[in-house]
Amino acid sequence: MAFWAGEYDCIVVGGGHAGCEAALAAARLGCQTLLLTISRDQIALMPCNPSIGGPAKGNIVREIDALGGEMGVNADATALQAKLLNTGKGPAVHALRVQSDRYQYQRRMIRVLDRQDHLLVRQNVVVAVLLDATGTLVGIETETGAQYRSKTVILCTGTYLDSRIIRGESNVPGAPVGQMPAYGLSDSLRSIGFDLRRFKTGTPPRLHRRSIDFSKMTIQPGDPKSGHFSFYPTEETRHDLPDIPCYLTYTNAQTHQIIRDNLGRSLFYTGELPGIGPRYCPSIENKVIRFHDKDRHQLFVEPEGLDSQEYYFQGFSSALPEDVQEKFLHTVAGMENAEVVRSGYAIEYDAIDSLVLRHTLESKSIKGLYFAGQVNGTSGYEEAAAQGLMAGINAALAIHGK
């Protein structure tokens, strides 16, 4: 039974990097804001690489900060290591990158959201965008039947719309880190005129620290003096960042041969799943096929947090079966006895065609309905956060008649 549960100036759907910035921007501009998320415990989740910044992306983080966003401050406050990249080139392309404590990053962002005036963060699954008989946006409905009225809604659904987890021949409903997919909202969007596309992305296995032989790898220290993202230092960030090292290793001919021998066990290579993947973040399978002339590919071993024994294996994203992943993992120097605590996977999800949006990220067809983040077909925490910030600002300006 549907029921009216409240009225807000702005409703944000999704608590990822786009949703956090959108909700904070709207609330900080004086709008009564509701952030609805599948899980309050997984707000600001880093489901893939536990890092912020890097080439091009570091510039975006600083722009977010200059416009009053939170990502730069949060990254500075929860960094394990910082490093200035591209220093061999001109200053225009120098890029700050921090290795983040993914758990502290989440906890601090949740704290910021909960302490923000004009903002309520509530756990619930949104299943429908509500329009009246004239096609005017009136709000959203959750799976519990709660209907919230609002003149502006920002959809920041990430990789959760009808999402499925793929490993080898396995293709099951799922979402990052064992969460549930968002059902219903895709059908609602189709019913109000949006064409959806299937996109995919992936993540590498996580490994137990004790099983990694770091002596066979090249240490990658940070630079505590490399600076900060935020132009507005606080007590949390007005200090040199710590320097927890990362490590560098490589694939080899044996790794590549095992991958080639097992491509037939991937649904993406049998043609059963044609989802579009990210251009600049290919899986290890794609690297081996696309760059077949390369004898090796570099891989980085990165800590997930000070209190975690898990390490992230950057560059090793894979949707091959678990047994195959472990087989080619053990061919890499330092990984001969590596213990996998979470296997790699691909995730397929619904996204819109961003050509249906104005430059404000508002729908051209439905006034007050905004989209931000990976639902727009983009990739990366930083780009999602920037879109969320702009959508939040523009929604707030619309509420204020500007």
C-alpha positions in Angstrom: 0.0 0.0 0.0 1.5 3.3 -1.1 1.6 6.2 1.4 3.0 9.8 1.4 6.0 9.8 3.6 7.2 13.4 3.4 8.1 16.3 1.2 11.6 17.6 0.4 13.2 20.3 -1.8 15.6 17.7 -3.3 15.7 13.9 -3.2 19.0 12.1 -4.1 18.9 8.4 -5.0 22.1 6.6 -4.3 24.8 7.0 -1.7 27.9 6.6 -3.8 30.4 9.3 -4.7 27.9 11.2 -6.9 25.1 10.9 -4.4 27.2 12.1 -1.5 28.3 15.3 -3.4 24.8 15.9 -4.8 23.2 15.7 -1.3 25.8 17.8 0.4 25.6 20.5 -2.3 21.9 20.8 -2.2 21.8 20.8 1.6 24.6 23.3 1.9 22.7 25.6 -0.5 19.7 25.6 1.9 17.5 22.9 0.4 15.8 20.3 2.6 17.4 17.2 1.2 16.7 13.5 1.5 19.4 11.0 0.5 18.0 7.5 -0.1 20.5 4.6 -0.3 20.3 0.8 -0.4 22.6 0.5 2.6 23.7 3.3 5.0 26.7 1.1 5.9 28.0 1.3 2.3 27.9 5.0 1.6 30.9 6.3 -0.3 31.9 2.8 -1.0 35.1 2.2 -3.1 34.1 -1.0 -4.8 37.2 -1.0 -7.0 40.5 0.8 -6.6 41.0 2.3 -3.1 42.5 5.5 -4.4 41.5 9.1 -5.3 43.1 11.2 -8.0 45.8 10.6 -10.6 46.3 11.9 -14.1 43.3 14.2 -15.1 41.3 12.8 -12.1 43.4 14.7 -9.6 42.5 18.0 -11.4 38.8 17.1 -11.1 39.2 16.5 -7.3 40.7 20.0 -6.9 37.9 21.5 -8.9 35.4 19.7 -6.7 37.1 21.2 -3.7 37.2 24.7 -5.1 33.4 24.5 -5.6 32.8 23.4 -2.0 32.6 19.7 -2.5 33.8 17.1 0.0 35.9 14.6 -1.9 39.2 16.4 -1.6 39.0 16.9 2.1 37.8 13.4 2.7 40.7 12.0 0.6 43.3 14.1 2.5 41.9 13.0 5.9 41.9 9.3 5.1 45.0 8.8 2.9 47.5 6.0 3.4 49.9 7.4 0.8 50.2 10.4 -1.5 52.3 10.7 -4.6 52.7 13.4 -7.3 52.6 11.7 -10.7 54.0 12.9 -14.1 56.7 14.9 -12.5 59.0 14.2 -15.5 56.6 16.3 -17.6 55.5 20.0 -17.4 53.7 21.3 -14.3 50.3 21.4 -16.2 50.1 17.6 -16.1 51.4 17.0 -12.6 48.8 14.9 -10.9 48.3 14.2 -7.2 47.1 10.7 -6.3 46.4 9.3 -2.8 46.0 5.7 -1.8 43.0 5.7 0.5 41.9 3.8 3.5 38.6 2.7 2.0 37.0 2.0 5.3 38.0 5.3 6.9 36.9 7.1 3.8 33.5 5.7 4.1 33.2 6.3 7.9 34.3 9.9 7.6 31.9 10.6 4.7 29.0 9.1 6.6 29.9 11.3 9.6 29.9 14.4 7.4 26.6 13.6 5.9 24.9 12.9 9.2 26.1 16.2 10.7 25.0 18.3 7.7 22.1 20.6 8.3 19.1 20.2 6.1 20.0 16.6 5.1 18.6 13.3 6.1 20.2 10.0 5.0 17.7 7.2 5.0 18.0 3.5 4.0 15.5 2.4 1.4 15.3 1.1 -2.2 13.8 3.5 -4.7 11.7 1.6 -7.3 9.9 4.4 -9.2 10.0 8.0 -10.4 6.6 9.5 -9.9 4.9 11.9 -12.5 1.5 13.4 -12.3 -1.1 13.2 -15.1 0.6 16.1 -17.0 4.0 14.4 -16.9 5.3 16.7 -14.2 7.8 15.3 -11.7 6.2 14.9 -8.2 8.6 12.6 -6.4 9.7 9.0 -5.9 8.4 5.7 -4.5 10.4 3.1 -2.5 9.9 -0.7 -2.3 8.1 -0.3 1.0 5.4 1.9 -0.7 6.7 5.2 0.8 6.2 8.1 -1.6 8.2 11.2 -1.1 7.2 14.4 -2.8 9.8 16.7 -4.4 10.3 19.1 -7.3 13.8 17.8 -7.9 15.2 14.3 -7.9 18.8 13.4 -8.6 19.4 9.8 -9.7 22.9 8.6 -8.7 22.4 4.9 -9.1 25.9 3.9 -10.0 26.3 0.2 -11.1 23.2 -1.0 -9.2 20.3 -0.8 -11.8 19.3 -4.4 -12.5 23.0 -5.3 -12.0 24.4 -8.8 -12.4 27.8 -10.3 -11.3 29.7 -12.3 -13.9 32.5 -14.8 -13.2 33.2 -17.2 -16.0 30.0 -19.0 -16.9 28.3 -17.7 -13.7 25.9 -14.8 -14.3 23.8 -14.0 -11.3 21.9 -11.0 -9.8 24.2 -9.0 -7.6 25.9 -5.7 -6.8 29.3 -4.6 -5.4 30.7 -6.2 -2.2 27.7 -8.6 -1.9 25.0 -5.9 -1.9 21.6 -6.3 -3.6 20.8 -4.8 -7.0 18.2 -2.1 -7.5 15.2 -3.6 -9.0 12.2 -1.8 -10.4 13.7 1.6 -11.1 14.9 0.6 -14.6 11.4 -0.4 -15.6 10.1 2.9 -14.2 12.6 4.9 -16.3 11.6 3.0 -19.4 8.0 3.7 -18.7 8.6 7.4 -18.7 10.6 7.4 -21.9 14.2 6.6 -21.2 16.1 4.1 -23.4 18.6 2.1 -21.2 21.8 0.5 -22.3 23.8 -2.3 -20.7 27.3 -1.3 -19.5 29.9 -3.3 -17.7 32.9 -2.8 -15.5 35.1 -5.1 -13.4 37.3 -5.4 -10.4 40.4 -7.6 -9.5 40.8 -10.1 -6.7 41.6 -9.1 -3.2 44.5 -10.9 -1.6 45.6 -11.7 2.0 48.6 -9.8 3.0 50.4 -12.7 4.7 50.4 -14.8 1.5 52.1 -12.1 -0.6 55.9 -12.2 -1.1 56.7 -8.5 -1.3 60.5 -9.3 -1.5 59.9 -10.3 -5.2 58.3 -7.0 -6.0 59.5 -3.4 -6.4 58.5 -1.1 -3.5 56.5 2.0 -4.5 56.8 4.6 -1.7 54.8 7.7 -1.6 55.9 11.3 -1.0 54.6 12.8 2.3 55.5 16.3 1.0 53.5 16.0 -2.2 50.7 18.2 -1.0 47.0 17.9 -0.4 43.9 18.0 -2.6 42.0 20.5 -0.5 42.7 24.2 -0.6 41.0 24.5 2.8 43.1 22.6 5.3 41.5 21.5 8.6 42.8 19.9 11.7 42.3 16.5 10.1 44.3 17.4 7.0 46.9 20.0 8.1 49.7 17.5 8.4 52.0 15.4 6.2 50.2 12.3 4.9 51.4 8.8 6.0 53.4 6.7 3.7 52.2 3.1 3.6 54.0 1.5 0.6 52.5 -0.1 -2.5 54.3 -2.6 -4.7 55.0 -3.2 -8.4 55.1 -6.6 -10.1 54.3 -7.9 -13.7 52.5 -10.5 -15.6 54.6 -12.8 -17.9 54.2 -15.2 -20.8 52.8 -18.0 -18.7 50.2 -15.7 -17.3 49.1 -14.6 -20.7 49.0 -18.2 -22.1 46.6 -19.3 -19.3 44.3 -16.4 -20.0 44.3 -17.1 -23.7 43.6 -20.8 -23.1 40.5 -20.0 -21.0 38.8 -17.2 -22.9 36.1 -19.6 -24.0 35.0 -19.8 -20.4 34.1 -16.0 -20.3 30.6 -15.0 -21.3 32.0 -11.8 -22.7 34.2 -13.7 -25.2 31.6 -16.2 -26.2 29.4 -13.3 -27.3 26.6 -14.0 -24.8 27.1 -10.7 -23.0 27.8 -7.7 -25.3 27.9 -5.1 -22.5 30.1 -2.0 -23.2 33.2 -1.8 -20.9 35.2 1.2 -19.7 37.7 2.5 -22.3 40.6 3.3 -19.9 40.2 0.4 -17.4 40.4 -2.8 -19.4 40.4 -6.3 -17.8 43.5 -8.4 -17.8 41.9 -10.5 -20.5 41.4 -7.5 -22.7 45.0 -6.3 -22.2 46.3 -9.7 -23.2 44.2 -9.7 -26.4 44.5 -6.1 -27.4 48.2 -5.7 -26.6 49.3 -9.1 -27.7 52.8 -7.7 -28.7 53.6 -6.9 -25.0 55.5 -9.5 -23.0 54.3 -8.2 -19.7 51.8 -5.8 -18.0 52.5 -3.9 -14.8 50.5 -4.7 -11.7 50.3 -2.7 -8.5 49.6 -4.3 -5.1 47.9 -1.8 -2.9 46.7 -1.8 0.8 42.9 -1.4 1.4 43.2 0.0 4.9 45.3 0.3 8.0 43.1 -2.2 9.9 42.7 -4.5 6.9 44.8 -7.4 5.7 43.3 -7.2 2.2 45.4 -6.0 -0.7 44.0 -4.7 -4.0 45.6 -6.1 -7.2 45.4 -3.1 -9.5 45.6 -4.0 -13.2 44.3 -7.5 -12.7 40.6 -7.1 -13.2 39.0 -10.3 -14.5 35.7 -11.9 -15.2 37.2 -15.4 -15.8 36.1 -18.3 -13.5 37.6 -18.4 -9.9 39.7 -21.4 -10.6 41.3 -19.8 -13.7 41.9 -16.5 -11.8 43.8 -18.4 -9.1 45.8 -20.3 -11.7 47.1 -17.3 -13.6 47.5 -15.3 -10.4 50.0 -17.8 -9.1 52.2 -17.3 -12.1 53.0 -13.7 -11.1 56.2 -12.9 -9.2 55.4 -12.6 -5.5 52.0 -14.2 -5.9 53.0 -17.9 -6.1 51.2 -18.6 -2.8 48.7 -15.8 -2.8 45.5 -16.4 -1.0 42.4 -14.9 -2.6 39.9 -13.5 -0.1 37.6 -12.0 -2.8 37.7 -13.1 -6.4 37.5 -10.7 -9.3 34.3 -10.2 -11.2 32.6 -8.1 -13.8 29.4 -6.3 -13.2 26.8 -5.4 -15.8 24.2 -2.7 -15.2 21.7 -0.3 -16.8 22.8 3.2 -17.9 21.0 6.0 -19.8 22.1 7.7 -22.9 23.5 11.0 -21.6 22.5 12.9 -24.8 19.0 13.1 -23.2 20.5 15.5 -20.6 21.0 19.2 -20.5 24.4 20.6 -19.6 23.0 21.0 -16.1 22.5 17.2 -16.0 18.7 17.7 -15.9 16.6 15.6 -18.2 15.5 17.4 -21.4 12.1 15.8 -21.2 11.3 15.8 -17.4 11.9 19.1 -15.6 13.5 18.6 -12.2 14.9 15.1 -12.9 18.7 15.0 -12.8 21.2 12.2 -13.4 24.8 11.9 -12.1 27.6 9.4 -12.1 27.9 6.0 -13.7 24.3 5.9 -14.7 25.3 8.5 -17.3 27.7 6.0 -18.8 30.9 7.5 -17.2 33.5 5.8 -15.1 35.5 6.7 -12.0 34.9 8.0 -8.5 36.1 11.5 -9.3 34.0 12.0 -12.4 31.0 10.7 -10.5 31.6 13.1 -7.6 32.0 16.0 -10.0 28.7 15.2 -11.7 27.0 14.8 -8.4 28.2 18.2 -7.2 27.0 19.9 -10.3 23.7 18.2 -10.3 23.2 19.1 -6.6 24.1 22.8 -7.3 21.9 23.0 -10.3 18.9 21.3 -8.5 19.3 23.8 -5.6 19.5 26.8 -8.0 16.3 25.5 -9.6 14.6 25.3 -6.3 15.6 28.9 -5.5 14.4 30.1 -8.8 17.8 30.9 -10.2 
